[in-house]
Amino acid sequence: MLENPIMYEGIFKIAKNLKISYVSQSTLHLQGKLKEFASQNKIDESIFKAMLSKMGISNQEFEKDIKTMSEGQKKKVLIAKSISESAHLYIWDEPLNYIDILTRIQIEEAILKYKPTIVFVEHDEAFIRNVATKVLEITK
């Protein structure tokens, strides 16, 4: 239970055809081959695999069960899925967990280049400083 809960009141409306892409903090739900994952999530397999390749996932990894991948590789799967989706809003929960520095830089460059609307939770202060246009800091 929160010590000082934030009390609020109001109406939350979502546009009728709003498309949201979400990257969860957890990777526990990931399983199956990448081809099946792309199909289940209705994303273009070639774009998805191209994103994974750019993030350092080799073609040999494409045939592995996602469940057997490292946490960093699983996070790359979630980010590649999100990037492959055409969305109005991207919500990423700690996207840089387990991500290597090279991939972090690539993600940062892509955000700066394409300027998607992203709401994210992150602890990497340099990343936040470089990509965020507005920051809401939550402290205890």
PyMOL commands that place a pseudoatom at each C-alpha (Angstrom):
pseudoatom trace, name=CA, resn=MET, resi=1, chain=A, elem=C, hetatm=0, pos=[0.000, 0.000, 0.000]
pseudoatom trace, name=CA, resn=LEU, resi=2, chain=A, elem=C, hetatm=0, pos=[1.263, 3.466, -0.883]
pseudoatom trace, name=CA, resn=GLU, resi=3, chain=A, elem=C, hetatm=0, pos=[2.137, 5.796, 1.983]
pseudoatom trace, name=CA, resn=ASN, resi=4, chain=A, elem=C, hetatm=0, pos=[0.739, 8.860, 0.219]
pseudoatom trace, name=CA, resn=PRO, resi=5, chain=A, elem=C, hetatm=0, pos=[-1.456, 7.700, -2.648]
pseudoatom trace, name=CA, resn=ILE, resi=6, chain=A, elem=C, hetatm=0, pos=[-2.126, 10.219, -5.383]
pseudoatom trace, name=CA, resn=MET, resi=7, chain=A, elem=C, hetatm=0, pos=[-5.809, 11.005, -5.448]
pseudoatom trace, name=CA, resn=TYR, resi=8, chain=A, elem=C, hetatm=0, pos=[-7.230, 11.882, -8.813]
pseudoatom trace, name=CA, resn=GLU, resi=9, chain=A, elem=C, hetatm=0, pos=[-10.529, 12.196, -10.526]
pseudoatom trace, name=CA, resn=GLY, resi=10, chain=A, elem=C, hetatm=0, pos=[-11.459, 12.438, -14.160]
pseudoatom trace, name=CA, resn=ILE, resi=11, chain=A, elem=C, hetatm=0, pos=[-12.288, 10.724, -17.391]
pseudoatom trace, name=CA, resn=PHE, resi=12, chain=A, elem=C, hetatm=0, pos=[-9.771, 8.837, -19.471]
pseudoatom trace, name=CA, resn=LYS, resi=13, chain=A, elem=C, hetatm=0, pos=[-10.689, 8.603, -23.142]
pseudoatom trace, name=CA, resn=ILE, resi=14, chain=A, elem=C, hetatm=0, pos=[-8.882, 6.648, -25.830]
pseudoatom trace, name=CA, resn=ALA, resi=15, chain=A, elem=C, hetatm=0, pos=[-9.342, 7.552, -29.477]
pseudoatom trace, name=CA, resn=LYS, resi=16, chain=A, elem=C, hetatm=0, pos=[-11.383, 4.969, -31.362]
pseudoatom trace, name=CA, resn=ASN, resi=17, chain=A, elem=C, hetatm=0, pos=[-8.596, 3.692, -33.634]
pseudoatom trace, name=CA, resn=LEU, resi=18, chain=A, elem=C, hetatm=0, pos=[-5.599, 4.444, -31.427]
pseudoatom trace, name=CA, resn=LYS, resi=19, chain=A, elem=C, hetatm=0, pos=[-2.835, 1.873, -31.963]
pseudoatom trace, name=CA, resn=ILE, resi=20, chain=A, elem=C, hetatm=0, pos=[-0.551, 1.348, -28.967]
pseudoatom trace, name=CA, resn=SER, resi=21, chain=A, elem=C, hetatm=0, pos=[2.655, -0.685, -29.031]
pseudoatom trace, name=CA, resn=TYR, resi=22, chain=A, elem=C, hetatm=0, pos=[3.880, -1.942, -25.656]
pseudoatom trace, name=CA, resn=VAL, resi=23, chain=A, elem=C, hetatm=0, pos=[7.255, -3.246, -24.476]
pseudoatom trace, name=CA, resn=SER, resi=24, chain=A, elem=C, hetatm=0, pos=[6.874, -4.936, -21.111]
pseudoatom trace, name=CA, resn=GLN, resi=25, chain=A, elem=C, hetatm=0, pos=[9.558, -5.064, -18.483]
pseudoatom trace, name=CA, resn=SER, resi=26, chain=A, elem=C, hetatm=0, pos=[9.071, -8.809, -18.130]
pseudoatom trace, name=CA, resn=THR, resi=27, chain=A, elem=C, hetatm=0, pos=[10.120, -11.335, -20.774]
pseudoatom trace, name=CA, resn=LEU, resi=28, chain=A, elem=C, hetatm=0, pos=[8.634, -14.391, -19.020]
pseudoatom trace, name=CA, resn=HIS, resi=29, chain=A, elem=C, hetatm=0, pos=[5.785, -14.709, -21.526]
pseudoatom trace, name=CA, resn=LEU, resi=30, chain=A, elem=C, hetatm=0, pos=[8.108, -15.106, -24.535]
pseudoatom trace, name=CA, resn=GLN, resi=31, chain=A, elem=C, hetatm=0, pos=[8.298, -18.506, -26.192]
pseudoatom trace, name=CA, resn=GLY, resi=32, chain=A, elem=C, hetatm=0, pos=[8.354, -20.172, -29.592]
pseudoatom trace, name=CA, resn=LYS, resi=33, chain=A, elem=C, hetatm=0, pos=[10.327, -19.422, -32.732]
pseudoatom trace, name=CA, resn=LEU, resi=34, chain=A, elem=C, hetatm=0, pos=[10.663, -15.880, -34.042]
pseudoatom trace, name=CA, resn=LYS, resi=35, chain=A, elem=C, hetatm=0, pos=[8.623, -16.717, -37.168]
pseudoatom trace, name=CA, resn=GLU, resi=36, chain=A, elem=C, hetatm=0, pos=[5.713, -17.871, -34.986]
pseudoatom trace, name=CA, resn=PHE, resi=37, chain=A, elem=C, hetatm=0, pos=[6.104, -14.847, -32.708]
pseudoatom trace, name=CA, resn=ALA, resi=38, chain=A, elem=C, hetatm=0, pos=[5.906, -12.462, -35.692]
pseudoatom trace, name=CA, resn=SER, resi=39, chain=A, elem=C, hetatm=0, pos=[2.834, -14.254, -37.022]
pseudoatom trace, name=CA, resn=GLN, resi=40, chain=A, elem=C, hetatm=0, pos=[1.059, -14.280, -33.628]
pseudoatom trace, name=CA, resn=ASN, resi=41, chain=A, elem=C, hetatm=0, pos=[1.707, -10.560, -33.220]
pseudoatom trace, name=CA, resn=LYS, resi=42, chain=A, elem=C, hetatm=0, pos=[0.691, -9.737, -36.799]
pseudoatom trace, name=CA, resn=ILE, resi=43, chain=A, elem=C, hetatm=0, pos=[3.972, -8.024, -37.672]
pseudoatom trace, name=CA, resn=ASP, resi=44, chain=A, elem=C, hetatm=0, pos=[5.937, -8.250, -40.898]
pseudoatom trace, name=CA, resn=GLU, resi=45, chain=A, elem=C, hetatm=0, pos=[8.477, -11.035, -40.358]
pseudoatom trace, name=CA, resn=SER, resi=46, chain=A, elem=C, hetatm=0, pos=[11.088, -9.538, -42.689]
pseudoatom trace, name=CA, resn=ILE, resi=47, chain=A, elem=C, hetatm=0, pos=[10.985, -6.120, -40.966]
pseudoatom trace, name=CA, resn=PHE, resi=48, chain=A, elem=C, hetatm=0, pos=[11.024, -7.798, -37.549]
pseudoatom trace, name=CA, resn=LYS, resi=49, chain=A, elem=C, hetatm=0, pos=[14.045, -9.950, -38.424]
pseudoatom trace, name=CA, resn=ALA, resi=50, chain=A, elem=C, hetatm=0, pos=[15.832, -6.967, -40.005]
pseudoatom trace, name=CA, resn=MET, resi=51, chain=A, elem=C, hetatm=0, pos=[15.385, -5.052, -36.733]
pseudoatom trace, name=CA, resn=LEU, resi=52, chain=A, elem=C, hetatm=0, pos=[16.739, -8.023, -34.782]
pseudoatom trace, name=CA, resn=SER, resi=53, chain=A, elem=C, hetatm=0, pos=[19.730, -8.285, -37.125]
pseudoatom trace, name=CA, resn=LYS, resi=54, chain=A, elem=C, hetatm=0, pos=[20.497, -4.586, -36.595]
pseudoatom trace, name=CA, resn=MET, resi=55, chain=A, elem=C, hetatm=0, pos=[20.469, -5.259, -32.859]
pseudoatom trace, name=CA, resn=GLY, resi=56, chain=A, elem=C, hetatm=0, pos=[22.979, -8.083, -33.180]
pseudoatom trace, name=CA, resn=ILE, resi=57, chain=A, elem=C, hetatm=0, pos=[20.733, -11.166, -33.274]
pseudoatom trace, name=CA, resn=SER, resi=58, chain=A, elem=C, hetatm=0, pos=[22.309, -13.578, -35.766]
pseudoatom trace, name=CA, resn=ASN, resi=59, chain=A, elem=C, hetatm=0, pos=[20.399, -15.604, -38.342]
pseudoatom trace, name=CA, resn=GLN, resi=60, chain=A, elem=C, hetatm=0, pos=[21.294, -18.747, -36.378]
pseudoatom trace, name=CA, resn=GLU, resi=61, chain=A, elem=C, hetatm=0, pos=[19.302, -17.397, -33.427]
pseudoatom trace, name=CA, resn=PHE, resi=62, chain=A, elem=C, hetatm=0, pos=[16.155, -17.155, -35.588]
pseudoatom trace, name=CA, resn=GLU, resi=63, chain=A, elem=C, hetatm=0, pos=[15.549, -20.903, -35.247]
pseudoatom trace, name=CA, resn=LYS, resi=64, chain=A, elem=C, hetatm=0, pos=[15.952, -21.023, -31.460]
pseudoatom trace, name=CA, resn=ASP, resi=65, chain=A, elem=C, hetatm=0, pos=[13.049, -21.021, -29.042]
pseudoatom trace, name=CA, resn=ILE, resi=66, chain=A, elem=C, hetatm=0, pos=[12.834, -17.497, -27.632]
pseudoatom trace, name=CA, resn=LYS, resi=67, chain=A, elem=C, hetatm=0, pos=[12.540, -19.019, -24.147]
pseudoatom trace, name=CA, resn=THR, resi=68, chain=A, elem=C, hetatm=0, pos=[16.180, -20.243, -24.434]
pseudoatom trace, name=CA, resn=MET, resi=69, chain=A, elem=C, hetatm=0, pos=[17.563, -16.813, -25.364]
pseudoatom trace, name=CA, resn=SER, resi=70, chain=A, elem=C, hetatm=0, pos=[19.398, -14.539, -22.925]
pseudoatom trace, name=CA, resn=GLU, resi=71, chain=A, elem=C, hetatm=0, pos=[17.444, -11.772, -21.177]
pseudoatom trace, name=CA, resn=GLY, resi=72, chain=A, elem=C, hetatm=0, pos=[19.156, -9.215, -23.426]
pseudoatom trace, name=CA, resn=GLN, resi=73, chain=A, elem=C, hetatm=0, pos=[18.105, -11.104, -26.561]
pseudoatom trace, name=CA, resn=LYS, resi=74, chain=A, elem=C, hetatm=0, pos=[14.539, -11.414, -25.270]
pseudoatom trace, name=CA, resn=LYS, resi=75, chain=A, elem=C, hetatm=0, pos=[14.392, -7.668, -24.618]
pseudoatom trace, name=CA, resn=LYS, resi=76, chain=A, elem=C, hetatm=0, pos=[15.642, -7.092, -28.173]
pseudoatom trace, name=CA, resn=VAL, resi=77, chain=A, elem=C, hetatm=0, pos=[12.770, -9.301, -29.413]
pseudoatom trace, name=CA, resn=LEU, resi=78, chain=A, elem=C, hetatm=0, pos=[10.259, -7.095, -27.588]
pseudoatom trace, name=CA, resn=ILE, resi=79, chain=A, elem=C, hetatm=0, pos=[11.825, -3.874, -28.855]
pseudoatom trace, name=CA, resn=ALA, resi=80, chain=A, elem=C, hetatm=0, pos=[12.072, -5.188, -32.440]
pseudoatom trace, name=CA, resn=LYS, resi=81, chain=A, elem=C, hetatm=0, pos=[8.408, -6.197, -32.267]
pseudoatom trace, name=CA, resn=SER, resi=82, chain=A, elem=C, hetatm=0, pos=[7.438, -2.726, -31.084]
pseudoatom trace, name=CA, resn=ILE, resi=83, chain=A, elem=C, hetatm=0, pos=[9.559, -0.972, -33.698]
pseudoatom trace, name=CA, resn=SER, resi=84, chain=A, elem=C, hetatm=0, pos=[8.032, -3.212, -36.388]
pseudoatom trace, name=CA, resn=GLU, resi=85, chain=A, elem=C, hetatm=0, pos=[4.538, -2.123, -35.422]
pseudoatom trace, name=CA, resn=SER, resi=86, chain=A, elem=C, hetatm=0, pos=[2.976, 0.970, -36.885]
pseudoatom trace, name=CA, resn=ALA, resi=87, chain=A, elem=C, hetatm=0, pos=[1.553, 2.679, -33.814]
pseudoatom trace, name=CA, resn=HIS, resi=88, chain=A, elem=C, hetatm=0, pos=[0.372, 6.090, -32.694]
pseudoatom trace, name=CA, resn=LEU, resi=89, chain=A, elem=C, hetatm=0, pos=[1.800, 5.627, -29.205]
pseudoatom trace, name=CA, resn=TYR, resi=90, chain=A, elem=C, hetatm=0, pos=[4.663, 3.482, -27.921]
pseudoatom trace, name=CA, resn=ILE, resi=91, chain=A, elem=C, hetatm=0, pos=[4.741, 2.567, -24.238]
pseudoatom trace, name=CA, resn=TRP, resi=92, chain=A, elem=C, hetatm=0, pos=[8.025, 1.025, -23.098]
pseudoatom trace, name=CA, resn=ASP, resi=93, chain=A, elem=C, hetatm=0, pos=[8.578, -0.237, -19.554]
pseudoatom trace, name=CA, resn=GLU, resi=94, chain=A, elem=C, hetatm=0, pos=[12.309, -0.185, -18.789]
pseudoatom trace, name=CA, resn=PRO, resi=95, chain=A, elem=C, hetatm=0, pos=[13.352, -0.921, -22.389]
pseudoatom trace, name=CA, resn=LEU, resi=96, chain=A, elem=C, hetatm=0, pos=[17.085, -0.850, -21.655]
pseudoatom trace, name=CA, resn=ASN, resi=97, chain=A, elem=C, hetatm=0, pos=[17.098, -3.649, -19.068]
pseudoatom trace, name=CA, resn=TYR, resi=98, chain=A, elem=C, hetatm=0, pos=[19.714, -6.205, -20.186]
pseudoatom trace, name=CA, resn=ILE, resi=99, chain=A, elem=C, hetatm=0, pos=[20.510, -4.191, -23.347]
pseudoatom trace, name=CA, resn=ASP, resi=100, chain=A, elem=C, hetatm=0, pos=[24.156, -3.773, -24.370]
pseudoatom trace, name=CA, resn=ILE, resi=101, chain=A, elem=C, hetatm=0, pos=[25.616, -0.316, -24.978]
pseudoatom trace, name=CA, resn=LEU, resi=102, chain=A, elem=C, hetatm=0, pos=[25.753, -0.637, -28.792]
pseudoatom trace, name=CA, resn=THR, resi=103, chain=A, elem=C, hetatm=0, pos=[22.065, -1.558, -29.004]
pseudoatom trace, name=CA, resn=ARG, resi=104, chain=A, elem=C, hetatm=0, pos=[21.227, 1.210, -26.528]
pseudoatom trace, name=CA, resn=ILE, resi=105, chain=A, elem=C, hetatm=0, pos=[22.932, 3.731, -28.823]
pseudoatom trace, name=CA, resn=GLN, resi=106, chain=A, elem=C, hetatm=0, pos=[21.080, 2.344, -31.868]
pseudoatom trace, name=CA, resn=ILE, resi=107, chain=A, elem=C, hetatm=0, pos=[17.726, 2.623, -30.072]
pseudoatom trace, name=CA, resn=GLU, resi=108, chain=A, elem=C, hetatm=0, pos=[18.543, 6.169, -29.015]
pseudoatom trace, name=CA, resn=GLU, resi=109, chain=A, elem=C, hetatm=0, pos=[19.528, 7.149, -32.574]
pseudoatom trace, name=CA, resn=ALA, resi=110, chain=A, elem=C, hetatm=0, pos=[16.341, 5.632, -34.000]
pseudoatom trace, name=CA, resn=ILE, resi=111, chain=A, elem=C, hetatm=0, pos=[14.184, 7.544, -31.518]
pseudoatom trace, name=CA, resn=LEU, resi=112, chain=A, elem=C, hetatm=0, pos=[15.970, 10.809, -32.322]
pseudoatom trace, name=CA, resn=LYS, resi=113, chain=A, elem=C, hetatm=0, pos=[15.674, 10.197, -36.066]
pseudoatom trace, name=CA, resn=TYR, resi=114, chain=A, elem=C, hetatm=0, pos=[12.029, 9.079, -36.281]
pseudoatom trace, name=CA, resn=LYS, resi=115, chain=A, elem=C, hetatm=0, pos=[10.655, 10.975, -33.259]
pseudoatom trace, name=CA, resn=PRO, resi=116, chain=A, elem=C, hetatm=0, pos=[7.870, 8.544, -32.324]
pseudoatom trace, name=CA, resn=THR, resi=117, chain=A, elem=C, hetatm=0, pos=[5.526, 9.386, -29.472]
pseudoatom trace, name=CA, resn=ILE, resi=118, chain=A, elem=C, hetatm=0, pos=[6.867, 7.267, -26.616]
pseudoatom trace, name=CA, resn=VAL, resi=119, chain=A, elem=C, hetatm=0, pos=[6.013, 7.133, -22.953]
pseudoatom trace, name=CA, resn=PHE, resi=120, chain=A, elem=C, hetatm=0, pos=[8.715, 5.189, -21.166]
pseudoatom trace, name=CA, resn=VAL, resi=121, chain=A, elem=C, hetatm=0, pos=[9.962, 4.282, -17.717]
pseudoatom trace, name=CA, resn=GLU, resi=122, chain=A, elem=C, hetatm=0, pos=[13.754, 4.156, -17.546]
pseudoatom trace, name=CA, resn=HIS, resi=123, chain=A, elem=C, hetatm=0, pos=[16.573, 4.510, -15.026]
pseudoatom trace, name=CA, resn=ASP, resi=124, chain=A, elem=C, hetatm=0, pos=[19.368, 5.327, -17.503]
pseudoatom trace, name=CA, resn=GLU, resi=125, chain=A, elem=C, hetatm=0, pos=[19.773, 9.072, -16.938]
pseudoatom trace, name=CA, resn=ALA, resi=126, chain=A, elem=C, hetatm=0, pos=[21.902, 9.636, -20.062]
pseudoatom trace, name=CA, resn=PHE, resi=127, chain=A, elem=C, hetatm=0, pos=[19.267, 7.961, -22.251]
pseudoatom trace, name=CA, resn=ILE, resi=128, chain=A, elem=C, hetatm=0, pos=[16.518, 10.018, -20.628]
pseudoatom trace, name=CA, resn=ARG, resi=129, chain=A, elem=C, hetatm=0, pos=[18.494, 13.247, -21.070]
pseudoatom trace, name=CA, resn=ASN, resi=130, chain=A, elem=C, hetatm=0, pos=[19.160, 12.452, -24.741]
pseudoatom trace, name=CA, resn=VAL, resi=131, chain=A, elem=C, hetatm=0, pos=[15.707, 11.335, -25.932]
pseudoatom trace, name=CA, resn=ALA, resi=132, chain=A, elem=C, hetatm=0, pos=[13.029, 12.642, -23.582]
pseudoatom trace, name=CA, resn=THR, resi=133, chain=A, elem=C, hetatm=0, pos=[11.235, 15.868, -24.401]
pseudoatom trace, name=CA, resn=LYS, resi=134, chain=A, elem=C, hetatm=0, pos=[9.424, 15.904, -21.049]
pseudoatom trace, name=CA, resn=VAL, resi=135, chain=A, elem=C, hetatm=0, pos=[10.378, 14.130, -17.827]
pseudoatom trace, name=CA, resn=LEU, resi=136, chain=A, elem=C, hetatm=0, pos=[8.212, 13.221, -14.868]
pseudoatom trace, name=CA, resn=GLU, resi=137, chain=A, elem=C, hetatm=0, pos=[10.455, 12.157, -12.021]
pseudoatom trace, name=CA, resn=ILE, resi=138, chain=A, elem=C, hetatm=0, pos=[8.894, 9.918, -9.416]
pseudoatom trace, name=CA, resn=THR, resi=139, chain=A, elem=C, hetatm=0, pos=[10.694, 9.778, -6.098]
pseudoatom trace, name=CA, resn=LYS, resi=140, chain=A, elem=C, hetatm=0, pos=[9.926, 8.120, -2.836]
for i in range(1, 140): cmd.bond("trace and resi %d" % i, "trace and resi %d" % (i + 1))
show_as sticks, trace
zoom trace
